[in-house]
Amino acid sequence: MGAQLYRLRVPSRLGFVRIGLATLLGVLGFGTLLFALVFQSPLTWRSSADIHGPLLMDTIAIAYLVPAFILGVLVWKLDHINRNLRGAFASLSAALSMAYVGFEICASGKVLKSRAIQ
């Protein structure tokens, strides 16, 4: 999606194809992120045993910080697209970063509780 939006900088006869591809890929990508936030989050049904890696560099960071970083780069680099779309990308990037912090706190609390019980 980001590559198609970046290529819109140069006018072309196939600009409508790029807009269509960016829309399709954006809907698929954001749908996947929404599914991950709602149904696959550590708050819903996953236990702390499903989170692998050291603190701040675990699977939660891969799931939420990497897309937040990519959206932040898109906001920075795509200065030619609509201001509202850039604002939506920035808001989603901030929301993913806040979700990461919340899930990391929740997961570390579960790990601390499970270690204290043993």
C-alpha positions in Angstrom: 0.0 0.0 0.0 2.7 2.4 0.9 4.7 1.8 -2.3 1.6 2.5 -4.4 0.9 5.7 -2.5 4.5 6.7 -2.9 4.4 6.2 -6.6 1.4 8.5 -6.9 3.9 11.3 -6.6 4.7 10.9 -10.3 1.7 11.5 -12.5 0.8 8.5 -14.7 -1.9 7.3 -17.0 -2.3 4.3 -14.6 -2.8 6.3 -11.5 -6.3 4.8 -11.0 -4.7 1.3 -10.9 -2.3 2.5 -8.2 -5.2 4.0 -6.2 -7.2 0.7 -6.6 -4.2 -1.4 -5.5 -3.5 0.9 -2.5 -7.1 0.7 -1.5 -7.2 -3.1 -1.8 -4.0 -3.7 0.1 -4.9 -1.1 2.7 -8.2 -2.8 3.4 -6.5 -6.2 3.7 -3.7 -4.8 5.9 -5.9 -2.8 8.2 -8.4 -5.7 8.4 -5.6 -7.9 9.5 -4.5 -5.4 12.1 -8.1 -5.1 13.4 -8.4 -8.8 13.6 -5.1 -9.0 15.6 -6.1 -6.2 17.9 -9.6 -7.7 18.7 -9.3 -11.4 18.5 -5.6 -12.3 18.8 -4.6 -9.8 21.5 -3.0 -11.0 24.8 -6.0 -9.5 26.7 -8.6 -11.8 25.1 -7.5 -15.4 25.2 -3.8 -15.8 24.9 -1.7 -16.6 28.0 1.7 -15.2 28.9 3.2 -18.6 27.7 2.4 -17.6 24.1 4.6 -14.5 24.3 8.2 -15.3 23.4 11.3 -13.2 23.6 12.9 -10.8 26.1 11.0 -7.9 27.5 10.6 -5.1 24.9 11.7 -7.3 22.1 9.1 -10.0 22.1 6.3 -11.2 19.9 4.1 -8.4 21.0 6.6 -5.9 19.7 6.7 -7.6 16.3 2.9 -7.6 16.1 2.3 -4.0 17.1 5.5 -1.9 17.0 6.6 -2.9 13.5 3.3 -1.8 11.9 3.3 1.4 14.0 6.8 2.2 12.8 5.9 1.5 9.2 2.8 3.8 9.5 5.0 6.5 11.1 7.4 6.3 8.2 4.5 6.6 5.7 3.3 9.7 7.5 6.8 11.2 7.3 7.5 10.3 3.7 4.1 10.7 2.0 3.8 14.4 2.1 1.9 14.6 -1.2 -1.2 12.6 -0.1 -4.3 14.0 1.6 -3.8 15.5 5.0 -6.7 13.5 6.5 -5.2 10.3 5.3 -1.8 11.2 6.8 -3.6 12.0 10.1 -5.4 8.7 10.0 -2.1 6.9 9.6 -0.5 8.9 12.4 -3.5 8.1 14.7 -3.3 4.4 13.9 0.4 4.4 14.5 -0.1 6.0 17.9 -3.0 3.6 18.7 -0.8 0.6 17.9 2.0 2.0 20.0 -0.4 2.5 23.0 -1.8 -1.0 22.4 1.8 -2.4 22.6 2.5 -0.6 25.9 -0.8 -1.9 27.3 -0.3 -5.4 26.2 3.3 -5.4 27.4 2.2 -4.3 30.8 -0.5 -6.9 30.9 1.9 -9.6 29.8 4.6 -8.7 32.2 2.0 -8.7 35.0 0.9 -12.2 34.1 4.5 -13.4 34.0 5.2 -11.8 37.4 2.1 -13.3 38.9 2.9 -16.8 37.6 6.4 -16.6 38.9 5.2 -15.5 42.3 2.8 -18.3 42.6 5.4 -21.0 41.8 
